[in-house]
Amino acid sequence: MKMKIVLVEPEGKINMGFILRLARNFNIDDICVVNPKFSISDEEVVNFAARGSELINLVKVVSSLEECVSDSEVSVCTTALYDTDSDILRQSVSLKHLVNILPTNTSVALVFGRESVGLTRDELRRCDLVMTIDIRSDYNVLNLSHAVAIVLYELSSHTHKERSVLGELYSKEGLNYIIRYVKEIATLADMVDVDVEVLFKHILNKALITKAEGKELYRFFKSIYHLLRQCYSSKHTSHT
């Protein structure tokens, strides 16, 4: 598994230094930072990074989250806030489960939010999965660098895990085509109150869909879409 660390508007120089040190510990040289509130090469960052300071010149500083995650096969947003009842956007998987559903041969962008307020709802919407480190406490909010350390340790420990699914997994591009048809179906069904894109993006990325299964799902949703279009057109024609 090829991991990328993505930090959205980090606010603390010390945390940044510790995260660079962690990247060095876990042999990660792909680090992308969105609008940091300080210079990445600040002396305080360098001091707390220790030998991780060797990675400073490799850090990519950009202005949008999309620039950081666009070249990864799976993007995972991290959040301490989750909703098991009604908020589709915050249907989160635990870190323990994430380890089992991420293919070992994939590239994954691990997205961490601001120390003060985490990630916005719009930022969460851009990720393929939302993940929470469930520490079973009434205070679930971890320091940024501590959260990064836990996630990197867990994922690195399972790099050589046994495959959960036999056979080739369906591509991200293929999943996006399915989601596109689902969105069109929702529009025809006038389901404007449901964020179906987020709903199906999370479901499909949790499901470990094989290539054969993906092809059939694509055919299924495409057929439903065209059938609904036909019905909609016929209904519209009969009223004119």
Buried (B, 14 or more C-beta within 10 A) or exposed (E): BEBBBBBBBBBBBBBBBBBBBBBBBBEBEBBBBBBBEEEBEBEBBBEBBBEBBEBBEEBBBEEEBEBBBEEBBBBBBBBBBBEEEEEBBBBBBEBEBBBEBBBEEBBBBBBBBBBEEBBBEEBBBBBBBBBBBBEEEEEBBBEBBEBBBBBBBBBBEBEEEEEEEEEEBBEBEBBEBBBBBBBBBBEBEEEEEEBBBBBBBBEBBBBBBBEEBBBEBBEEBBEBBEEBEEEEEEEEEEEE
